[in-house]
Amino acid sequence: MTLNRAQRVAIKIYSRRGKLVNTLLDREMASGTHPLAWNGADQNGNIVGSGIYIIIIKADDFNEMHKIAVIH
């Protein structure tokens, strides 16, 4: 993820049914490029089941949604 200025960023993973699975990030971030990885775990540290998940990225100047597939 690349930010052109410092801003608050929230990155959350949801199930296809809209249930929050995990919050990867929710804080102020400096400008620049930041690597991002999800280990496939829910908020309790349990590995999620196979399926489609939705990543929502919100920041001051953009909102994005991506679908990802988890396959075991």
CHARMM-style PDB file with segment names, atoms N, HN, CA, C and O in Angstrom:
ATOM      1  N   MET     1       0.854  -1.160   0.000  1.00  0.00      PROA
ATOM      2  CA  MET     1       0.000   0.000   0.000  1.00  0.00      PROA
ATOM      3  C   MET     1       0.906   1.230   0.000  1.00  0.00      PROA
ATOM      4  O   MET     1       1.873   1.305   0.758  1.00  0.00      PROA
ATOM      5  N   THR     2       0.581   2.182  -0.853  1.00  0.00      PROA
ATOM      6  HN  THR     2      -0.204   2.122  -1.469  1.00  0.00      PROA
ATOM      7  CA  THR     2       1.369   3.408  -0.935  1.00  0.00      PROA
ATOM      8  C   THR     2       0.485   4.608  -0.602  1.00  0.00      PROA
ATOM      9  O   THR     2      -0.581   4.795  -1.188  1.00  0.00      PROA
ATOM     10  N   LEU     3       0.941   5.402   0.334  1.00  0.00      PROA
ATOM     11  HN  LEU     3       1.808   5.251   0.810  1.00  0.00      PROA
ATOM     12  CA  LEU     3       0.216   6.607   0.747  1.00  0.00      PROA
ATOM     13  C   LEU     3       0.991   7.841   0.294  1.00  0.00      PROA
ATOM     14  O   LEU     3       2.205   7.930   0.476  1.00  0.00      PROA
ATOM     15  N   ASN     4       0.269   8.787  -0.299  1.00  0.00      PROA
ATOM     16  HN  ASN     4      -0.717   8.714  -0.447  1.00  0.00      PROA
ATOM     17  CA  ASN     4       0.944  10.005  -0.762  1.00  0.00      PROA
ATOM     18  C   ASN     4       1.107  11.042   0.340  1.00  0.00      PROA
ATOM     19  O   ASN     4       1.793  12.048   0.162  1.00  0.00      PROA
ATOM     20  N   ARG     5       0.465  10.786   1.493  1.00  0.00      PROA
ATOM     21  HN  ARG     5      -0.092   9.968   1.639  1.00  0.00      PROA
ATOM     22  CA  ARG     5       0.625  11.670   2.658  1.00  0.00      PROA
ATOM     23  C   ARG     5       0.253  10.878   3.910  1.00  0.00      PROA
ATOM     24  O   ARG     5      -0.373   9.822   3.820  1.00  0.00      PROA
ATOM     25  N   ALA     6       0.635  11.384   5.057  1.00  0.00      PROA
ATOM     26  HN  ALA     6       1.143  12.242   5.130  1.00  0.00      PROA
ATOM     27  CA  ALA     6       0.265  10.736   6.317  1.00  0.00      PROA
ATOM     28  C   ALA     6      -1.251  10.818   6.487  1.00  0.00      PROA
ATOM     29  O   ALA     6      -1.861  11.854   6.220  1.00  0.00      PROA
ATOM     30  N   GLN     7      -1.846   9.719   6.932  1.00  0.00      PROA
ATOM     31  HN  GLN     7      -1.350   8.878   7.148  1.00  0.00      PROA
ATOM     32  CA  GLN     7      -3.289   9.682   7.125  1.00  0.00      PROA
ATOM     33  C   GLN     7      -3.692   8.449   7.920  1.00  0.00      PROA
ATOM     34  O   GLN     7      -2.916   7.504   8.063  1.00  0.00      PROA
ATOM     35  N   ARG     8      -4.907   8.474   8.432  1.00  0.00      PROA
ATOM     36  HN  ARG     8      -5.538   9.241   8.316  1.00  0.00      PROA
ATOM     37  CA  ARG     8      -5.442   7.331   9.150  1.00  0.00      PROA
ATOM     38  C   ARG     8      -5.898   6.288   8.130  1.00  0.00      PROA
ATOM     39  O   ARG     8      -6.564   6.609   7.146  1.00  0.00      PROA
ATOM     40  N   VAL     9      -5.525   5.034   8.386  1.00  0.00      PROA
ATOM     41  HN  VAL     9      -4.984   4.773   9.186  1.00  0.00      PROA
ATOM     42  CA  VAL     9      -5.874   3.936   7.485  1.00  0.00      PROA
ATOM     43  C   VAL     9      -6.494   2.815   8.309  1.00  0.00      PROA
ATOM     44  O   VAL     9      -5.994   2.462   9.377  1.00  0.00      PROA
ATOM     45  N   ALA    10      -7.590   2.262   7.796  1.00  0.00      PROA
ATOM     46  HN  ALA    10      -7.996   2.548   6.929  1.00  0.00      PROA
ATOM     47  CA  ALA    10      -8.226   1.093   8.412  1.00  0.00      PROA
ATOM     48  C   ALA    10      -8.330   0.014   7.343  1.00  0.00      PROA
ATOM     49  O   ALA    10      -8.820   0.259   6.240  1.00  0.00      PROA
ATOM     50  N   ILE    11      -7.861  -1.186   7.684  1.00  0.00      PROA
ATOM     51  HN  ILE    11      -7.463  -1.386   8.579  1.00  0.00      PROA
ATOM     52  CA  ILE    11      -7.951  -2.329   6.771  1.00  0.00      PROA
ATOM     53  C   ILE    11      -8.614  -3.461   7.542  1.00  0.00      PROA
ATOM     54  O   ILE    11      -8.098  -3.928   8.557  1.00  0.00      PROA
ATOM     55  N   LYS    12      -9.765  -3.891   7.041  1.00  0.00      PROA
ATOM     56  HN  LYS    12     -10.184  -3.511   6.216  1.00  0.00      PROA
ATOM     57  CA  LYS    12     -10.549  -4.912   7.735  1.00  0.00      PROA
ATOM     58  C   LYS    12     -10.925  -6.026   6.771  1.00  0.00      PROA
ATOM     59  O   LYS    12     -11.142  -5.799   5.581  1.00  0.00      PROA
ATOM     60  N   ILE    13     -10.995  -7.237   7.314  1.00  0.00      PROA
ATOM     61  HN  ILE    13     -10.818  -7.422   8.280  1.00  0.00      PROA
ATOM     62  CA  ILE    13     -11.375  -8.424   6.555  1.00  0.00      PROA
ATOM     63  C   ILE    13     -12.776  -8.832   7.002  1.00  0.00      PROA
ATOM     64  O   ILE    13     -13.057  -8.921   8.197  1.00  0.00      PROA
ATOM     65  N   TYR    14     -13.654  -9.078   6.022  1.00  0.00      PROA
ATOM     66  HN  TYR    14     -13.425  -9.005   5.051  1.00  0.00      PROA
ATOM     67  CA  TYR    14     -15.031  -9.489   6.308  1.00  0.00      PROA
ATOM     68  C   TYR    14     -15.339 -10.798   5.593  1.00  0.00      PROA
ATOM     69  O   TYR    14     -14.753 -11.104   4.554  1.00  0.00      PROA
ATOM     70  N   SER    15     -16.263 -11.565   6.158  1.00  0.00      PROA
ATOM     71  HN  SER    15     -16.739 -11.317   7.001  1.00  0.00      PROA
ATOM     72  CA  SER    15     -16.779 -12.739   5.463  1.00  0.00      PROA
ATOM     73  C   SER    15     -17.712 -12.260   4.361  1.00  0.00      PROA
ATOM     74  O   SER    15     -18.071 -11.084   4.321  1.00  0.00      PROA
ATOM     75  N   ARG    16     -18.106 -13.155   3.471  1.00  0.00      PROA
ATOM     76  HN  ARG    16     -17.814 -14.111   3.504  1.00  0.00      PROA
ATOM     77  CA  ARG    16     -19.058 -12.788   2.404  1.00  0.00      PROA
ATOM     78  C   ARG    16     -20.405 -12.379   2.979  1.00  0.00      PROA
ATOM     79  O   ARG    16     -21.165 -11.661   2.329  1.00  0.00      PROA
ATOM     80  N   ARG    17     -20.703 -12.824   4.177  1.00  0.00      PROA
ATOM     81  HN  ARG    17     -20.085 -13.406   4.706  1.00  0.00      PROA
ATOM     82  CA  ARG    17     -21.968 -12.457   4.822  1.00  0.00      PROA
ATOM     83  C   ARG    17     -21.875 -11.137   5.588  1.00  0.00      PROA
ATOM     84  O   ARG    17     -22.855 -10.704   6.195  1.00  0.00      PROA
ATOM     85  N   GLY    18     -20.717 -10.503   5.565  1.00  0.00      PROA
ATOM     86  HN  GLY    18     -19.921 -10.855   5.072  1.00  0.00      PROA
ATOM     87  CA  GLY    18     -20.559  -9.195   6.191  1.00  0.00      PROA
ATOM     88  C   GLY    18     -20.068  -9.213   7.621  1.00  0.00      PROA
ATOM     89  O   GLY    18     -20.011  -8.162   8.259  1.00  0.00      PROA
ATOM     90  N   LYS    19     -19.707 -10.385   8.149  1.00  0.00      PROA
ATOM     91  HN  LYS    19     -19.754 -11.239   7.630  1.00  0.00      PROA
ATOM     92  CA  LYS    19     -19.197 -10.473   9.524  1.00  0.00      PROA
ATOM     93  C   LYS    19     -17.717 -10.075   9.543  1.00  0.00      PROA
ATOM     94  O   LYS    19     -16.927 -10.545   8.724  1.00  0.00      PROA
ATOM     95  N   LEU    20     -17.358  -9.204  10.486  1.00  0.00      PROA
ATOM     96  HN  LEU    20     -17.999  -8.822  11.151  1.00  0.00      PROA
ATOM     97  CA  LEU    20     -15.958  -8.805  10.636  1.00  0.00      PROA
ATOM     98  C   LEU    20     -15.141 -10.019  11.062  1.00  0.00      PROA
ATOM     99  O   LEU    20     -15.453 -10.664  12.063  1.00  0.00      PROA
ATOM    100  N   VAL    21     -14.104 -10.325  10.307  1.00  0.00      PROA
ATOM    101  HN  VAL    21     -13.851  -9.801   9.494  1.00  0.00      PROA
ATOM    102  CA  VAL    21     -13.232 -11.457  10.591  1.00  0.00      PROA
ATOM    103  C   VAL    21     -11.984 -10.992  11.332  1.00  0.00      PROA
ATOM    104  O   VAL    21     -11.574 -11.607  12.316  1.00  0.00      PROA
ATOM    105  N   ASN    22     -11.376  -9.894  10.852  1.00  0.00      PROA
ATOM    106  HN  ASN    22     -11.709  -9.394  10.053  1.00  0.00      PROA
ATOM    107  CA  ASN    22     -10.155  -9.404  11.485  1.00  0.00      PROA
ATOM    108  C   ASN    22      -9.913  -7.954  11.076  1.00  0.00      PROA
ATOM    109  O   ASN    22     -10.260  -7.547   9.967  1.00  0.00      PROA
ATOM    110  N   THR    23      -9.323  -7.188  11.968  1.00  0.00      PROA
ATOM    111  HN  THR    23      -9.042  -7.518  12.869  1.00  0.00      PROA
ATOM    112  CA  THR    23      -8.863  -5.829  11.676  1.00  0.00      PROA
ATOM    113  C   THR    23      -7.356  -5.890  11.556  1.00  0.00      PROA
ATOM    114  O   THR    23      -6.655  -6.123  12.541  1.00  0.00      PROA
ATOM    115  N   LEU    24      -6.856  -5.682  10.348  1.00  0.00      PROA
ATOM    116  HN  LEU    24      -7.426  -5.494   9.547  1.00  0.00      PROA
ATOM    117  CA  LEU    24      -5.412  -5.744  10.134  1.00  0.00      PROA
ATOM    118  C   LEU    24      -4.715  -4.470  10.560  1.00  0.00      PROA
ATOM    119  O   LEU    24      -3.567  -4.487  11.004  1.00  0.00      PROA
ATOM    120  N   LEU    25      -5.433  -3.355  10.417  1.00  0.00      PROA
ATOM    121  HN  LEU    25      -6.365  -3.341  10.056  1.00  0.00      PROA
ATOM    122  CA  LEU    25      -4.805  -2.065  10.678  1.00  0.00      PROA
ATOM    123  C   LEU    25      -5.891  -1.043  10.947  1.00  0.00      PROA
ATOM    124  O   LEU    25      -6.935  -1.048  10.294  1.00  0.00      PROA
ATOM    125  N   ASP    26      -5.648  -0.172  11.903  1.00  0.00      PROA
ATOM    126  HN  ASP    26      -4.801  -0.167  12.433  1.00  0.00      PROA
ATOM    127  CA  ASP    26      -6.552   0.952  12.167  1.00  0.00      PROA
ATOM    128  C   ASP    26      -5.765   1.992  12.947  1.00  0.00      PROA
ATOM    129  O   ASP    26      -5.869   2.098  14.169  1.00  0.00      PROA
ATOM    130  N   ARG    27      -4.962   2.766  12.190  1.00  0.00      PROA
ATOM    131  HN  ARG    27      -4.877   2.680  11.197  1.00  0.00      PROA
ATOM    132  CA  ARG    27      -4.097   3.759  12.840  1.00  0.00      PROA
ATOM    133  C   ARG    27      -3.590   4.774  11.843  1.00  0.00      PROA
ATOM    134  O   ARG    27      -3.769   4.627  10.634  1.00  0.00      PROA
ATOM    135  N   GLU    28      -2.965   5.790  12.361  1.00  0.00      PROA
ATOM    136  HN  GLU    28      -2.819   5.909  13.343  1.00  0.00      PROA
ATOM    137  CA  GLU    28      -2.321   6.814  11.545  1.00  0.00      PROA
ATOM    138  C   GLU    28      -1.073   6.192  10.907  1.00  0.00      PROA
ATOM    139  O   GLU    28      -0.290   5.515  11.573  1.00  0.00      PROA
ATOM    140  N   MET    29      -0.906   6.435   9.606  1.00  0.00      PROA
ATOM    141  HN  MET    29      -1.542   6.985   9.064  1.00  0.00      PROA
ATOM    142  CA  MET    29       0.239   5.886   8.884  1.00  0.00      PROA
ATOM    143  C   MET    29       0.997   7.036   8.212  1.00  0.00      PROA
ATOM    144  O   MET    29       0.393   8.009   7.762  1.00  0.00      PROA
ATOM    145  N   ALA    30       2.308   6.913   8.152  1.00  0.00      PROA
ATOM    146  HN  ALA    30       2.799   6.123   8.517  1.00  0.00      PROA
ATOM    147  CA  ALA    30       3.147   7.906   7.477  1.00  0.00      PROA
ATOM    148  C   ALA    30       3.021   7.736   5.967  1.00  0.00      PROA
ATOM    149  O   ALA    30       2.593   6.682   5.496  1.00  0.00      PROA
ATOM    150  N   SER    31       3.388   8.757   5.213  1.00  0.00      PROA
ATOM    151  HN  SER    31       3.736   9.612   5.596  1.00  0.00      PROA
ATOM    152  CA  SER    31       3.397   8.627   3.759  1.00  0.00      PROA
ATOM    153  C   SER    31       4.462   7.612   3.350  1.00  0.00      PROA
ATOM    154  O   SER    31       5.402   7.341   4.097  1.00  0.00      PROA
ATOM    155  N   GLY    32       4.295   7.057   2.152  1.00  0.00      PROA
ATOM    156  HN  GLY    32       3.531   7.277   1.545  1.00  0.00      PROA
ATOM    157  CA  GLY    32       5.256   6.082   1.651  1.00  0.00      PROA
ATOM    158  C   GLY    32       4.611   4.739   1.384  1.00  0.00      PROA
ATOM    159  O   GLY    32       3.390   4.593   1.448  1.00  0.00      PROA
ATOM    160  N   THR    33       5.444   3.766   1.084  1.00  0.00      PROA
ATOM    161  HN  THR    33       6.436   3.884   1.032  1.00  0.00      PROA
ATOM    162  CA  THR    33       4.992   2.417   0.770  1.00  0.00      PROA
ATOM    163  C   THR    33       5.077   1.531   2.007  1.00  0.00      PROA
ATOM    164  O   THR    33       6.086   1.518   2.711  1.00  0.00      PROA
ATOM    165  N   HSD    34       4.002   0.796   2.257  1.00  0.00      PROA
ATOM    166  HN  HSD    34       3.182   0.807   1.685  1.00  0.00      PROA
ATOM    167  CA  HSD    34       3.910  -0.073   3.431  1.00  0.00      PROA
ATOM    168  C   HSD    34       3.503  -1.472   2.992  1.00  0.00      PROA
ATOM    169  O   HSD    34       2.453  -1.637   2.372  1.00  0.00      PROA
ATOM    170  N   PRO    35       4.315  -2.486   3.303  1.00  0.00      PROA
ATOM    171  CA  PRO    35       3.913  -3.851   2.952  1.00  0.00      PROA
ATOM    172  C   PRO    35       2.723  -4.283   3.807  1.00  0.00      PROA
ATOM    173  O   PRO    35       2.561  -3.830   4.940  1.00  0.00      PROA
ATOM    174  N   LEU    36       1.908  -5.152   3.255  1.00  0.00      PROA
ATOM    175  HN  LEU    36       2.040  -5.520   2.335  1.00  0.00      PROA
ATOM    176  CA  LEU    36       0.726  -5.613   3.968  1.00  0.00      PROA
ATOM    177  C   LEU    36       0.545  -7.092   3.717  1.00  0.00      PROA
ATOM    178  O   LEU    36       0.613  -7.546   2.575  1.00  0.00      PROA
ATOM    179  N   ALA    37       0.316  -7.848   4.778  1.00  0.00      PROA
ATOM    180  HN  ALA    37       0.261  -7.479   5.706  1.00  0.00      PROA
ATOM    181  CA  ALA    37       0.073  -9.276   4.648  1.00  0.00      PROA
ATOM    182  C   ALA    37      -0.954  -9.695   5.691  1.00  0.00      PROA
ATOM    183  O   ALA    37      -0.992  -9.153   6.795  1.00  0.00      PROA
ATOM    184  N   TRP    38      -1.783 -10.666   5.327  1.00  0.00      PROA
ATOM    185  HN  TRP    38      -1.752 -11.107   4.430  1.00  0.00      PROA
ATOM    186  CA  TRP    38      -2.748 -11.259   6.253  1.00  0.00      PROA
ATOM    187  C   TRP    38      -2.356 -12.712   6.419  1.00  0.00      PROA
ATOM    188  O   TRP    38      -2.133 -13.411   5.431  1.00  0.00      PROA
ATOM    189  N   ASN    39      -2.268 -13.172   7.644  1.00  0.00      PROA
ATOM    190  HN  ASN    39      -2.448 -12.604   8.447  1.00  0.00      PROA
ATOM    191  CA  ASN    39      -1.870 -14.547   7.914  1.00  0.00      PROA
ATOM    192  C   ASN    39      -3.023 -15.538   7.844  1.00  0.00      PROA
ATOM    193  O   ASN    39      -2.836 -16.720   8.134  1.00  0.00      PROA
ATOM    194  N   GLY    40      -4.217 -15.078   7.462  1.00  0.00      PROA
ATOM    195  HN  GLY    40      -4.370 -14.118   7.226  1.00  0.00      PROA
ATOM    196  CA  GLY    40      -5.359 -15.974   7.324  1.00  0.00      PROA
ATOM    197  C   GLY    40      -6.063 -16.296   8.627  1.00  0.00      PROA
ATOM    198  O   GLY    40      -6.854 -17.236   8.699  1.00  0.00      PROA
ATOM    199  N   ALA    41      -5.770 -15.508   9.664  1.00  0.00      PROA
ATOM    200  HN  ALA    41      -5.127 -14.744   9.605  1.00  0.00      PROA
ATOM    201  CA  ALA    41      -6.367 -15.764  10.976  1.00  0.00      PROA
ATOM    202  C   ALA    41      -7.474 -14.756  11.279  1.00  0.00      PROA
ATOM    203  O   ALA    41      -7.483 -13.639  10.762  1.00  0.00      PROA
ATOM    204  N   ASP    42      -8.407 -15.183  12.130  1.00  0.00      PROA
ATOM    205  HN  ASP    42      -8.400 -16.090  12.550  1.00  0.00      PROA
ATOM    206  CA  ASP    42      -9.442 -14.258  12.591  1.00  0.00      PROA
ATOM    207  C   ASP    42      -8.912 -13.458  13.776  1.00  0.00      PROA
ATOM    208  O   ASP    42      -7.733 -13.569  14.113  1.00  0.00      PROA
ATOM    209  N   GLN    43      -9.752 -12.665  14.405  1.00  0.00      PROA
ATOM    210  HN  GLN    43     -10.710 -12.575  14.132  1.00  0.00      PROA
ATOM    211  CA  GLN    43      -9.323 -11.809  15.516  1.00  0.00      PROA
ATOM    212  C   GLN    43      -8.851 -12.597  16.735  1.00  0.00      PROA
ATOM    213  O   GLN    43      -8.144 -12.062  17.589  1.00  0.00      PROA
ATOM    214  N   ASN    44      -9.243 -13.875  16.815  1.00  0.00      PROA
ATOM    215  HN  ASN    44      -9.817 -14.310  16.121  1.00  0.00      PROA
ATOM    216  CA  ASN    44      -8.831 -14.720  17.942  1.00  0.00      PROA
ATOM    217  C   ASN    44      -7.596 -15.554  17.630  1.00  0.00      PROA
ATOM    218  O   ASN    44      -7.146 -16.337  18.465  1.00  0.00      PROA
ATOM    219  N   GLY    45      -7.048 -15.389  16.431  1.00  0.00      PROA
ATOM    220  HN  GLY    45      -7.413 -14.752  15.752  1.00  0.00      PROA
ATOM    221  CA  GLY    45      -5.857 -16.135  16.048  1.00  0.00      PROA
ATOM    222  C   GLY    45      -6.149 -17.478  15.402  1.00  0.00      PROA
ATOM    223  O   GLY    45      -5.222 -18.231  15.103  1.00  0.00      PROA
ATOM    224  N   ASN    46      -7.423 -17.794  15.181  1.00  0.00      PROA
ATOM    225  HN  ASN    46      -8.176 -17.182  15.424  1.00  0.00      PROA
ATOM    226  CA  ASN    46      -7.800 -19.054  14.536  1.00  0.00      PROA
ATOM    227  C   ASN    46      -7.742 -18.887  13.017  1.00  0.00      PROA
ATOM    228  O   ASN    46      -8.178 -17.870  12.478  1.00  0.00      PROA
ATOM    229  N   ILE    47      -7.203 -19.889  12.340  1.00  0.00      PROA
ATOM    230  HN  ILE    47      -6.848 -20.715  12.777  1.00  0.00      PROA
ATOM    231  CA  ILE    47      -7.142 -19.848  10.881  1.00  0.00      PROA
ATOM    232  C   ILE    47      -8.569 -19.960  10.335  1.00  0.00      PROA
ATOM    233  O   ILE    47      -9.338 -20.827  10.752  1.00  0.00      PROA
ATOM    234  N   VAL    48      -8.911 -19.071   9.396  1.00  0.00      PROA
ATOM    235  HN  VAL    48      -8.287 -18.367   9.058  1.00  0.00      PROA
ATOM    236  CA  VAL    48     -10.260 -19.068   8.829  1.00  0.00      PROA
ATOM    237  C   VAL    48     -10.425 -20.223   7.851  1.00  0.00      PROA
ATOM    238  O   VAL    48      -9.446 -20.783   7.358  1.00  0.00      PROA
ATOM    239  N   GLY    49     -11.670 -20.565   7.582  1.00  0.00      PROA
ATOM    240  HN  GLY    49     -12.465 -20.109   7.982  1.00  0.00      PROA
ATOM    241  CA  GLY    49     -11.961 -21.631   6.638  1.00  0.00      PROA
ATOM    242  C   GLY    49     -11.783 -21.175   5.200  1.00  0.00      PROA
ATOM    243  O   GLY    49     -11.683 -19.982   4.913  1.00  0.00      PROA
ATOM    244  N   SER    50     -11.745 -22.150   4.305  1.00  0.00      PROA
ATOM    245  HN  SER    50     -11.827 -23.119   4.538  1.00  0.00      PROA
ATOM    246  CA  SER    50     -11.678 -21.836   2.879  1.00  0.00      PROA
ATOM    247  C   SER    50     -12.906 -21.034   2.482  1.00  0.00      PROA
ATOM    248  O   SER    50     -13.999 -21.266   2.999  1.00  0.00      PROA
ATOM    249  N   GLY    51     -12.729 -20.100   1.574  1.00  0.00      PROA
ATOM    250  HN  GLY    51     -11.841 -19.911   1.154  1.00  0.00      PROA
ATOM    251  CA  GLY    51     -13.850 -19.304   1.104  1.00  0.00      PROA
ATOM    252  C   GLY    51     -13.410 -17.967   0.565  1.00  0.00      PROA
ATOM    253  O   GLY    51     -12.217 -17.682   0.458  1.00  0.00      PROA
ATOM    254  N   ILE    52     -14.389 -17.150   0.228  1.00  0.00      PROA
ATOM    255  HN  ILE    52     -15.357 -17.382   0.315  1.00  0.00      PROA
ATOM    256  CA  ILE    52     -14.151 -15.809  -0.291  1.00  0.00      PROA
ATOM    257  C   ILE    52     -14.268 -14.812   0.868  1.00  0.00      PROA
ATOM    258  O   ILE    52     -15.212 -14.871   1.657  1.00  0.00      PROA
ATOM    259  N   TYR    53     -13.315 -13.915   0.958  1.00  0.00      PROA
ATOM    260  HN  TYR    53     -12.548 -13.867   0.318  1.00  0.00      PROA
ATOM    261  CA  TYR    53     -13.307 -12.879   1.986  1.00  0.00      PROA
ATOM    262  C   TYR    53     -13.162 -11.520   1.305  1.00  0.00      PROA
ATOM    263  O   TYR    53     -12.635 -11.417   0.197  1.00  0.00      PROA
ATOM    264  N   ILE    54     -13.631 -10.497   1.978  1.00  0.00      PROA
ATOM    265  HN  ILE    54     -14.059 -10.580   2.878  1.00  0.00      PROA
ATOM    266  CA  ILE    54     -13.604  -9.148   1.434  1.00  0.00      PROA
ATOM    267  C   ILE    54     -12.684  -8.286   2.283  1.00  0.00      PROA
ATOM    268  O   ILE    54     -12.820  -8.233   3.505  1.00  0.00      PROA
ATOM    269  N   ILE    55     -11.755  -7.620   1.633  1.00  0.00      PROA
ATOM    270  HN  ILE    55     -11.645  -7.663   0.640  1.00  0.00      PROA
ATOM    271  CA  ILE    55     -10.849  -6.686   2.310  1.00  0.00      PROA
ATOM    272  C   ILE    55     -11.342  -5.278   2.004  1.00  0.00      PROA
ATOM    273  O   ILE    55     -11.499  -4.905   0.841  1.00  0.00      PROA
ATOM    274  N   ILE    56     -11.582  -4.501   3.051  1.00  0.00      PROA
ATOM    275  HN  ILE    56     -11.454  -4.804   3.996  1.00  0.00      PROA
ATOM    276  CA  ILE    56     -11.984  -3.109   2.876  1.00  0.00      PROA
ATOM    277  C   ILE    56     -10.890  -2.212   3.431  1.00  0.00      PROA
ATOM    278  O   ILE    56     -10.495  -2.322   4.592  1.00  0.00      PROA
ATOM    279  N   ILE    57     -10.414  -1.326   2.572  1.00  0.00      PROA
ATOM    280  HN  ILE    57     -10.734  -1.237   1.629  1.00  0.00      PROA
ATOM    281  CA  ILE    57      -9.357  -0.386   2.936  1.00  0.00      PROA
ATOM    282  C   ILE    57      -9.965   1.003   2.910  1.00  0.00      PROA
ATOM    283  O   ILE    57     -10.480   1.445   1.883  1.00  0.00      PROA
ATOM    284  N   LYS    58      -9.905   1.692   4.043  1.00  0.00      PROA
ATOM    285  HN  LYS    58      -9.487   1.334   4.877  1.00  0.00      PROA
ATOM    286  CA  LYS    58     -10.431   3.052   4.132  1.00  0.00      PROA
ATOM    287  C   LYS    58      -9.326   3.970   4.629  1.00  0.00      PROA
ATOM    288  O   LYS    58      -8.603   3.655   5.574  1.00  0.00      PROA
ATOM    289  N   ALA    59      -9.217   5.107   3.969  1.00  0.00      PROA
ATOM    290  HN  ALA    59      -9.805   5.363   3.201  1.00  0.00      PROA
ATOM    291  CA  ALA    59      -8.263   6.133   4.387  1.00  0.00      PROA
ATOM    292  C   ALA    59      -8.907   7.481   4.141  1.00  0.00      PROA
ATOM    293  O   ALA    59     -10.023   7.562   3.626  1.00  0.00      PROA
ATOM    294  N   ASP    60      -8.200   8.542   4.510  1.00  0.00      PROA
ATOM    295  HN  ASP    60      -7.294   8.476   4.928  1.00  0.00      PROA
ATOM    296  CA  ASP    60      -8.754   9.881   4.346  1.00  0.00      PROA
ATOM    297  C   ASP    60      -9.116  10.189   2.897  1.00  0.00      PROA
ATOM    298  O   ASP    60     -10.124  10.844   2.632  1.00  0.00      PROA
ATOM    299  N   ASP    61      -8.286   9.712   1.950  1.00  0.00      PROA
ATOM    300  HN  ASP    61      -7.467   9.180   2.165  1.00  0.00      PROA
ATOM    301  CA  ASP    61      -8.516  10.099   0.564  1.00  0.00      PROA
ATOM    302  C   ASP    61      -8.878   8.948  -0.373  1.00  0.00      PROA
ATOM    303  O   ASP    61      -8.877   9.136  -1.590  1.00  0.00      PROA
ATOM    304  N   PHE    62      -9.188   7.760   0.156  1.00  0.00      PROA
ATOM    305  HN  PHE    62      -9.189   7.607   1.144  1.00  0.00      PROA
ATOM    306  CA  PHE    62      -9.658   6.683  -0.714  1.00  0.00      PROA
ATOM    307  C   PHE    62     -10.348   5.578   0.081  1.00  0.00      PROA
ATOM    308  O   PHE    62     -10.134   5.418   1.283  1.00  0.00      PROA
ATOM    309  N   ASN    63     -11.175   4.829  -0.625  1.00  0.00      PROA
ATOM    310  HN  ASN    63     -11.349   4.960  -1.601  1.00  0.00      PROA
ATOM    311  CA  ASN    63     -11.827   3.627  -0.110  1.00  0.00      PROA
ATOM    312  C   ASN    63     -11.699   2.570  -1.197  1.00  0.00      PROA
ATOM    313  O   ASN    63     -11.957   2.839  -2.370  1.00  0.00      PROA
ATOM    314  N   GLU    64     -11.298   1.364  -0.800  1.00  0.00      PROA
ATOM    315  HN  GLU    64     -11.088   1.145   0.153  1.00  0.00      PROA
ATOM    316  CA  GLU    64     -11.166   0.277  -1.761  1.00  0.00      PROA
ATOM    317  C   GLU    64     -11.752  -0.993  -1.180  1.00  0.00      PROA
ATOM    318  O   GLU    64     -11.774  -1.181   0.036  1.00  0.00      PROA
ATOM    319  N   MET    65     -12.233  -1.875  -2.072  1.00  0.00      PROA
ATOM    320  HN  MET    65     -12.215  -1.722  -3.060  1.00  0.00      PROA
ATOM    321  CA  MET    65     -12.713  -3.186  -1.667  1.00  0.00      PROA
ATOM    322  C   MET    65     -12.110  -4.214  -2.613  1.00  0.00      PROA
ATOM    323  O   MET    65     -12.105  -4.027  -3.830  1.00  0.00      PROA
ATOM    324  N   HSD    66     -11.597  -5.310  -2.035  1.00  0.00      PROA
ATOM    325  HN  HSD    66     -11.601  -5.461  -1.047  1.00  0.00      PROA
ATOM    326  CA  HSD    66     -11.015  -6.386  -2.820  1.00  0.00      PROA
ATOM    327  C   HSD    66     -11.549  -7.708  -2.301  1.00  0.00      PROA
ATOM    328  O   HSD    66     -11.744  -7.870  -1.097  1.00  0.00      PROA
ATOM    329  N   LYS    67     -11.787  -8.653  -3.199  1.00  0.00      PROA
ATOM    330  HN  LYS    67     -11.628  -8.521  -4.178  1.00  0.00      PROA
ATOM    331  CA  LYS    67     -12.175 -10.001  -2.800  1.00  0.00      PROA
ATOM    332  C   LYS    67     -10.933 -10.874  -2.885  1.00  0.00      PROA
ATOM    333  O   LYS    67     -10.124 -10.754  -3.806  1.00  0.00      PROA
ATOM    334  N   ILE    68     -10.804 -11.756  -1.899  1.00  0.00      PROA
ATOM    335  HN  ILE    68     -11.460 -11.854  -1.151  1.00  0.00      PROA
ATOM    336  CA  ILE    68      -9.701 -12.715  -1.927  1.00  0.00      PROA
ATOM    337  C   ILE    68     -10.266 -14.102  -1.634  1.00  0.00      PROA
ATOM    338  O   ILE    68     -11.294 -14.247  -0.972  1.00  0.00      PROA
ATOM    339  N   ALA    69      -9.575 -15.107  -2.138  1.00  0.00      PROA
ATOM    340  HN  ALA    69      -8.740 -14.989  -2.675  1.00  0.00      PROA
ATOM    341  CA  ALA    69      -9.976 -16.487  -1.893  1.00  0.00      PROA
ATOM    342  C   ALA    69      -8.957 -17.134  -0.961  1.00  0.00      PROA
ATOM    343  O   ALA    69      -7.748 -17.021  -1.163  1.00  0.00      PROA
ATOM    344  N   VAL    70      -9.464 -17.807   0.056  1.00  0.00      PROA
ATOM    345  HN  VAL    70     -10.446 -17.899   0.220  1.00  0.00      PROA
ATOM    346  CA  VAL    70      -8.612 -18.606   0.944  1.00  0.00      PROA
ATOM    347  C   VAL    70      -8.897 -20.052   0.603  1.00  0.00      PROA
ATOM    348  O   VAL    70     -10.043 -20.498   0.656  1.00  0.00      PROA
ATOM    349  N   ILE    71      -7.849 -20.786   0.252  1.00  0.00      PROA
ATOM    350  HN  ILE    71      -6.917 -20.424   0.209  1.00  0.00      PROA
ATOM    351  CA  ILE    71      -7.985 -22.192  -0.123  1.00  0.00      PROA
ATOM    352  C   ILE    71      -7.029 -23.007   0.727  1.00  0.00      PROA
ATOM    353  O   ILE    71      -5.829 -22.733   0.768  1.00  0.00      PROA
ATOM    354  N   HSD    72      -7.563 -24.004   1.398  1.00  0.00      PROA
ATOM    355  HN  HSD    72      -8.537 -24.227   1.365  1.00  0.00      PROA
ATOM    356  CA  HSD    72      -6.710 -24.892   2.215  1.00  0.00      PROA
ATOM    357  C   HSD    72      -6.536 -26.219   1.526  1.00  0.00      PROA
ATOM    358  OT1 HSD    72      -5.855 -27.101   2.049  1.00  0.00      PROA
TER     359      HSD     72
END
